[in-house]
Amino acid sequence: MATGCVTATLPSSWRGRRPPSRVPVPTCERRDGLSACPRTSRSERTTSRISSVSSRPQPFSESPGWRAGTVGPKPALLVVDIQNDFCPGGALGVPDGDAIIPRVNRTIALFERRGLPVLFTRDWHPRVTKHFKEFGGAWPAHCVQGTKGARFHGDLEMPKGAVILSKGMDPEQDSYSAFQAFTDRGRDLESTLHELDVDGLFVCGLATDYCVRATTLDGLRRGLAIRVLRDAIRGVDLKPGDSDMAIKEMRVHGARFSESRGLARLLRRG
């Protein structure tokens, strides 16, 4: 897909569409994004969820090193859904969505130099899902497992061994939050952050008023300290001002906002 193309108006796939009034907040990867998740029955998925909940670690709000709004000396970077179908020319292209990629790449490089974790989320839908309009949902088909649209954008510089979490795999429900995503080992984001022993989360990616918003609010509810990189997100704005409202909502609930260009200084302060 060509990059650098700026979309002046909303793509027809976005216009006139609206998901549920409130975005709900509640594995199987090669770097090229082509491998498919193993098929599981509904009973297997249910058993997996029950065992996951029963073994879940203590909330971050009860863990040492996490203070509301304060990012400590070992944060992680979470890059949300920078995939072909969410960039200009894709099935649900976010206007100017690919313009954030150079800033995201510089931020990834900074975290790598500091030896800090970098995680990536992706939509990874089955071909048949209630998320899609064809099967009763709100959206046209996008980010279908194994397709070009589901691949990470070609200009995104992903480090070797990057942690990748997939969401939207359950055909029975919508999944906007990264906390509904799983690694190829079946670990959710919260468990993964505990395993990495991080003490803060920086968030960037697409889209401000959907998955970035849902992820940030979900993390704040779990007691995480979160900073959103204001110049490394882009919104859809189906209604004018949706992104601004999402940013205000995230602030009200405790998220802080920073610019990527000042991040090195912020990380030094800890």
N, C-alpha and C positions, 0 to 999 in steps of 0.2 A: 504494500500500500504506500502511495506517495505520502511524504511528510512535508510539513511546512505549509500545508494548505489551510487557509483560515476560512471557516464557514461563517458567513455574515448572518444567516438566518437559521432558525431551527430546522433540522432535517425533517422531511415529511413523516418519518417513522416516529418522531417525538411529538409532532404537532397533534393536538387534540386528544392526547393520551394522558391518563393519570392513574397511577397505582392506587392501592387502598389509601384512605385519607391519612392514616398514620402508618409510617413504615414500620413493620413488625421488627422487634428486637428480641429475640428470645432468650479416593485418595490414592497416589496413582499418577506420578508425574515424571516426565522427562523435561529437560530445560526447554526443548522446542515446543512443549505444550501439546504433543500429539498423542501421547499414550492415554488410554481410556481407563476409567476406574473399573475395578471388578464388579460384576453384578451381584447384588445381594437381595435377598427376599425381605419383605416388610418385617417379618418376625426377627430376622437377623439384625436389621437396622434398629428395631425396638430394643432388643437385648443389648446391643452395643451401646445405645444411649443410656440405658439403665445402669450398666456397669460403669460407663464414663462418669455419670453423676455421682454414683456411690463412692468412686475413688478420687473425686475432685479435691484438690488441695484447699487450704483455707483461703478466704477472700483476701485480695490484696490490701483492703482496708484494715485487716487484722495482722498483716505481715510487717516485720520490721523493714524500714527503709522506704516505705511508701507513705508520703504525706500529701494531703490534698493539694493539687496544683504544683507540687514541687518535683522536678525531675532531678534525680540523683546522678552520680558519676558513671553509672552503667545503664544508659537507656538503649532501647532498640528503635530501629526505624521500620515503620510499616508502610509499604507502598501498595495502594489500593487500586486494583482493577485497571491497570494501564494496558489494555488489550485492543486489538485491531477493531473489534466491533464497537468500542466506546470512543474511538478516535475518528476524526473527519473521514468520511467515505465508508464507515462501518454501518452495520445494521441499526445501531443506536448511537451514532456519533455525537459526542459532546462538542459543541462549538468551541473551536480553538483548543480542543483537549490535548493535542499533541504539542502545543506550545510550552507546556510545563516540563517536557521530557529533559531538556538540557539542565534545568535546575534540579530535577530529581536525580539525574546522573551525577551531578556534582555533589549532591548530598549523600548518595550511595558511596561515592569515592571517599568522602570525608569519614563516614562511619567505618569503612573498610580500613582506612589508615589508622583509625583509633582502636581497631580490633573489636568494634561493637557490632551486635547482631543486626542483620537486615532481613526482613521478611516480606514476602509478596503474596497478595491475595489475587484470586481470579474467579470470575463466574465460570462455572463448568457444568452446564446444563445437559441433561439427557435430551434426546430429540423429541420425546413426548413428555410434557410437563404442564401442570396447571398454571405455570408462570406465563406461558405463551398464549396469545390471543386465540390461536387455532384450537386450543383445548380449554377455553373458558377464562383465560387470564387477561392481563392488561397489555402485554407487550408482544411485539413481533418476535419471531425466533431470533436469538442472538447467542453468541458464545456457546455454541453447541460443541460438546466434547469431540475433539479430534479435527475440528474445522479450522480454516485459516482465521476466521473471525475470533476464535477463542484463544489464538496465540497471543503471547505478549508482543507489544509493538516492537518492530525490528530495531528501532533506535534506542530502546531501553537497555542499558548496560547492566545486565544481571551478573553478579559475581558467581564463580563456581561454588557449588554447594549451598546456594541460597535456599532458605527455607520457603517453601511454597505451600500455601493453604488454599484449598478449593472449596467453593460454596455453591449452593443452588443445585446440588446433586439429587436432593429428594424431590421426586416429581409431584409430591402432594402439597408442597408449601413453598412460599417465597423465602428467599434468604438474602437480605440486604447487608446485614452486619458481618464483619470479619469474625465475630465471635460465634458465628454459625458455620465457620469453615474448618476444614480438617487437613492435616498433613497426610503424606502417603503412609504414615504409620498409624493413622487414625486418631491422632492427638488434636484436640481443639486448640484455639489460640491461647486461651487462658492457661491451660496446662503447659503449652509450649513456652510461654513467657516465664512461668515458674521454673521450668527446666533450665532455661537460659540464665536464670537468676538476675533478671534485669530490674531496674528500679525507676523506670519511666518509659514513656512511649511517645515518639514523634510520628505524626500521621501526614501523609501526602497522597495525591492521586485523584481518582474520578469516582463518582461525581459529588461535588460539594453537598448538594441537596438530597442525595440518596445514600449511597454506600459510605461515603466519608462521614456524613451526619449520623447514620445509624451506628456505625462502628464506634465513633467518638462517644455518643451518648451511652451506648452499651458498656463501653470501657469505664466511663465515669460512674455508672451505676455499680460497677464492681469495685470501685475504690481506687482505680488506676489514676496516676498522674499523667495527664495527656497534654501535649502541645501540638497544635495543628500548624503546618507550614503554609501561611496565608498565600504566598506567591507560587505555591506548588500544588494548588488545587484548582479545579474548574467545575462550574456548575451547569446544569441544564436550563434552569429558569423557564420551565413550561409556562408558569405565570411570572411576569416581571417581578423581581424582588425575592423569588424563592431562595436563592443562594444567600442573600443578605439575611433573610429570616432564619435560615439554617445556622449561619454563623452566630447570630444573636442568641439562638437557642443553645448552641454549644457553649458559648461564653457564660450564659446564665447558669448552666449546670456545672460550671467549674473548669472548662477547657481554657487553656491559654493559647495565644496565637503569636507566632514569630515569623520572621522572614528568613528564607533559606540563606541569604547572603550574610546574615549575622550569626549563623549557627555555630561556627567554629569558636567564636568568643563565648557564646552561651555554654557550649560543652566544656570549655576550660573552667568556667565558673563552677560547673557541677550542680 
